[in-house]
Structure formats: structure tokens, C-alpha cells
């Protein structure tokens, strides 16, 4: 099977490349095709002739999207529509990576795949538009919503916490946003399983368990042996970020479990992540 990975240079893309044990994986990024240009996408697919396309390329700067909504929508909505249209034209199946930010965070329980989307920021709206485009234009599709990504081959929240802990003895971290951290190696493995099973529909893919950003930071520091650094709670309002964030964006694993896929607890994933950081020279 031929798999075209668009967004191969991103954090998730790197882990998909190294976690995929079989098949012919074709790596592509913006230098190969700008997904905002339909003709470039068509040319890429004509060359690659994929059975599956994994669309991991996205504009992911949440606050930046508020400052530049046109760019966010051009990549996440129009770009996704272009890939979906081309996938249909070339008879390829499409796996689209989406986000918990398509929800508003007002639910009192984990979000199910059947819950209506209601984004509260530009980034979430652009990804929701991407989901709609996939469902409208791709003939055979799969959408994987995920959240709070971290991996050793890209910048992420735990790495920023570890970097800050080398120069500061006290950190303030938001404590009123709750979600499920997702290790990109585990996400990549789940995507592999779903693609090989020829899955269809929407799936929620995160590591099991949930926490606040503050609890995430505390656990990372504890496992890294830096728990002498104090972590103090702050609120979303105090953080003063440009984009509004959903306060509770836990994704229910029911859709994933129904396919027999179970991801480890995020705390167990942190231990592997830290070892990966050591192997790539980012952690002593």
C-alpha cells in the first residue's frame, strides 16, 4: 500500500515516519506542494499515486490564527478542501488530523464523536471547516481528532516547561483548562492501526486519562527529577492569551475502543517521551 504523508516535517509527521512499520510511505511537505494551491496538490497526487493520504499539515498557532485568520483558513480549510477534492479525483482515501478545539469546552463530560462542533476561536473554526470539507468532498475519509500533542521531535508544552525549569525555581501554569495529553508516537501508532484496518468515520485519539496544564507540568518535572521547581496555579484569564481556549476538552475514547485500540495513560507516555528527549540530546 502507498501512503502519502502531507506534513512530514512536523512533530507528528516525524513520528509517523518512524512508527510506520510497513507499506511504502511517501513523505511530502510544503516544498513538495502548497496545499493552498489545488493544482500543486493534484500534481503531487499524480506523482505519488497513493492509496491513502494522511493530512498532518496544518496551521497550528492558536493565538497567531486570531491575528491572521485568513492564513489559518487558507491552510486548514481551503487547503484541506483541496486535498479532499484531489483525493476523490485520484481515488485515494483520506485521513485528516483534527483537534479538540472544534469544541467549546462547555461540556460536563468527555466529548463523543457525535457531539456537535462549536469552536470558540479562529483555529478551531478553521479546523472544523476542514472537517466539513473532508466529509463533503472526499469519497472515503477518516477524521482523527486529537489534543495536547507532545513529542521529542518538535517543540511542545513539556519541553518548554523543562527548558524553563533550568533557569527558574518557580513556574505559573494554567490550572483551569483540562484535557488529555497525547504522545505523538502513540498517536502515530493509532493512525497506522486505523489506516491498515481501512477505518471510516470520526475517531477521538488521545492518551488515556486527563489533567490540567498545571498537572501536566508537575508530572513532567517529577519524572524528570526536577520536582524542586514549584508550580503555581494560574487561570486562563490571568494568562491573557489572545485566543479563547475551551476549559474542558476531554475527548471520549469510545470510538477508538470500539476498534480495539487502547492508548496508554498519558503519565506512562511521559516516561517514554523523556527517554526520547535524552536520546536526541534535549535532556541530560
C-alpha positions in Angstrom: 0.0 0.0 0.0 1.2 3.5 -0.9 0.8 6.1 1.8 1.3 9.8 1.1 2.1 11.8 4.3 1.5 15.5 3.8 3.1 17.4 6.7 6.1 15.0 7.1 8.3 17.7 8.7 6.0 18.4 11.6 6.3 16.8 15.1 3.6 14.2 14.3 4.9 13.7 10.8 8.3 12.7 12.1 6.8 10.1 14.4 4.5 8.7 11.7 7.6 8.2 9.5 9.5 6.3 12.2 6.5 4.4 13.6 5.1 3.1 10.3 6.5 -0.5 10.1 5.2 -1.5 6.7 3.9 -0.1 3.4 5.5 2.5 1.0 5.5 5.8 2.8 5.9 8.9 0.7 6.9 12.0 2.7 5.8 15.4 1.5 5.8 18.9 2.9 5.3 22.4 1.8 8.3 22.3 -0.5 6.6 19.5 -2.4 3.2 21.1 -2.6 1.5 24.1 -1.0 -1.9 22.6 -0.1 -3.5 26.1 -0.6 -2.9 25.5 -4.4 -5.2 22.9 -5.8 -3.1 22.4 -8.9 0.0 21.7 -6.8 -1.9 19.2 -4.8 -3.1 17.5 -7.9 0.4 17.3 -9.3 1.6 15.7 -6.0 -1.1 13.1 -6.1 -0.5 12.4 -9.8 3.2 11.7 -9.0 2.7 9.8 -5.7 -0.4 7.7 -6.8 -1.3 7.0 -3.1 -3.8 4.5 -1.7 -4.1 6.6 1.4 -3.3 10.3 2.2 -2.5 11.3 5.8 -3.0 15.1 6.1 -1.0 16.2 9.0 -0.1 19.6 7.6 -1.9 22.5 9.4 -1.6 26.0 10.7 -1.5 25.3 14.5 -0.6 28.7 16.0 -3.7 29.2 18.1 -3.0 32.8 19.0 -1.5 33.6 15.6 -4.7 32.5 14.0 -6.5 35.3 15.8 -4.1 37.8 14.3 -4.1 36.2 10.8 -7.5 34.4 10.3 -7.1 34.5 6.5 -3.9 32.4 6.7 -5.4 29.9 9.2 -8.4 29.3 7.0 -6.4 29.2 3.8 -4.3 26.3 5.2 -6.8 24.5 7.5 -10.0 25.0 5.5 -9.2 25.7 1.8 -6.0 23.6 1.9 -7.9 20.7 3.4 -10.7 21.1 0.8 -8.1 21.0 -2.0 -6.6 17.7 -0.6 -10.1 16.2 -0.2 -11.1 17.2 -3.8 -7.9 15.8 -5.2 -8.2 12.6 -3.1 -11.6 12.0 -4.7 -10.3 12.7 -8.2 -7.4 10.2 -7.8 -9.4 7.6 -5.9 -7.3 7.9 -2.6 -8.6 7.5 0.9 -8.0 10.5 3.2 -7.0 10.5 6.9 -7.4 14.1 8.3 -5.8 15.1 11.7 -8.2 17.4 13.6 -8.4 18.8 17.1 -10.3 19.0 20.4 -10.6 22.8 19.7 -13.5 22.1 17.4 -15.5 22.0 20.7 -16.3 24.9 23.0 -15.3 23.3 26.3 -18.6 23.8 28.0 -19.5 20.1 28.3 -19.5 18.4 31.7 -18.4 15.1 30.3 -15.8 13.9 27.7 -16.8 14.8 24.1 -18.2 12.0 21.9 -17.7 11.9 18.1 -21.5 12.6 17.8 -21.4 15.8 19.7 -21.9 18.9 17.5 -18.8 21.1 16.9 -18.8 24.6 18.3 -15.4 26.2 18.1 -14.7 29.4 20.1 -11.5 30.6 18.4 -10.3 31.0 14.8 -8.0 28.0 14.9 -10.9 25.7 16.0 -13.2 27.2 13.4 -10.6 26.6 10.6 -10.2 23.0 11.6 -13.9 22.5 11.9 -14.2 23.9 8.3 -11.5 21.4 7.3 -13.6 18.6 8.8 -16.6 19.7 6.9 -14.6 19.8 3.7 -13.3 16.3 4.2 -16.8 15.0 4.7 -18.2 16.9 1.7 -15.5 16.3 -0.9 -13.6 13.2 0.0 -15.3 10.0 -1.0 -13.5 7.7 1.5 -12.4 9.5 4.6 -11.4 9.2 8.3 -11.0 12.1 10.7 -8.9 11.7 13.8 -9.4 14.4 16.5 -6.6 14.7 19.0 -5.3 17.1 21.6 -2.4 18.5 23.6 0.3 16.9 21.4 3.8 16.3 22.7 6.8 14.5 21.1 10.6 14.6 21.2 10.9 15.6 17.5 9.2 19.0 17.8 8.6 21.9 20.2 5.8 21.1 22.7 4.5 22.2 26.1 6.5 19.7 28.3 9.7 20.7 26.5 9.0 24.4 27.2 8.4 23.5 30.9 11.7 21.6 31.1 13.6 24.5 29.5 12.0 27.0 31.9 12.9 24.8 34.9 16.6 25.2 34.1 16.6 28.9 34.9 13.6 29.3 37.2 12.7 27.9 40.6 9.0 28.8 40.3 6.6 28.5 37.4 3.0 29.6 37.0 0.9 27.3 34.8 -2.8 27.4 33.8 -4.9 25.1 36.1 -8.4 25.7 34.8 -8.1 24.1 31.4 -8.5 20.3 31.4 -7.7 17.9 28.5 -5.8 14.7 27.5 -2.1 15.0 26.6 -1.3 12.9 23.5 2.2 11.5 22.8 2.8 11.7 19.1 4.4 8.3 18.9 1.2 6.8 20.3 -1.0 8.9 18.0 1.1 7.7 15.1 0.6 4.1 16.1 -3.2 4.6 16.3 -3.3 6.2 12.9 -1.3 3.2 11.5 -3.8 0.8 13.0 -6.8 2.7 11.7 -5.4 3.1 8.2 -4.4 -0.6 8.0 -8.0 -1.5 9.1 -9.4 0.7 6.4 -11.3 2.6 9.0 -14.0 5.2 8.1 -15.6 8.0 10.1 -14.5 10.1 13.0 -12.3 9.0 15.9 -11.1 10.6 19.1 -7.4 9.7 19.6 -5.7 10.7 22.8 -3.7 9.0 25.5 -6.0 7.8 28.4 -6.6 10.0 31.4 -6.9 13.7 31.7 -5.3 16.6 33.6 -4.9 20.4 33.7 -1.9 22.1 32.1 -0.6 22.6 35.7 -0.9 18.9 36.5 0.8 18.1 33.2 3.7 20.3 34.1 4.0 18.9 37.6 4.2 15.3 36.3 6.8 16.1 33.7 9.0 17.8 36.2 8.5 15.0 38.7 9.5 12.3 36.2 12.5 14.4 35.1 13.7 14.7 38.6 13.1 18.4 38.8 10.2 18.5 41.3 12.1 21.0 43.4 10.7 23.6 40.9 7.5 25.0 42.4 4.5 25.0 40.0 1.8 27.5 41.0 -1.7 27.7 39.5 -2.9 30.5 37.3 -6.2 31.0 35.5 -6.9 31.3 31.8 -7.9 34.9 32.4 -4.6 35.6 34.1 -2.7 34.1 31.2 -4.1 36.8 28.9 -3.8 34.8 25.7 -5.3 36.3 22.5 -7.4 33.2 21.6 -10.1 31.9 23.8 -9.5 28.3 24.9 -12.0 25.6 25.8 -11.8 25.0 29.5 -12.7 21.2 29.3 -11.9 19.5 26.1 -11.5 15.9 27.1 -12.2 13.5 24.2 -14.0 10.3 24.8 -12.1 7.2 23.7 -15.2 5.2 23.0 -14.8 5.5 19.2 -11.2 4.2 19.4 -12.0 1.4 21.9 -14.8 0.2 19.5 -12.0 -0.6 17.0 -9.9 -2.4 19.7 -7.4 0.4 20.0 -6.4 1.5 23.5 -3.7 4.1 24.2 -1.6 4.0 27.4 -2.1 6.6 30.2 -0.5 9.9 29.5 1.7 9.6 32.5 3.2 6.4 31.2 3.7 8.1 27.8 5.6 11.0 29.6 8.2 8.4 30.8 8.9 7.3 27.2 8.9 10.9 26.0 11.6 11.8 28.5 13.7 8.9 27.4 13.2 10.0 23.8 14.4 13.5 24.7 17.5 12.1 26.2 18.2 10.1 23.1 18.0 13.1 20.9 20.1 15.2 23.3 17.4 17.5 24.5 17.5 16.3 28.1 20.5 15.4 30.3 
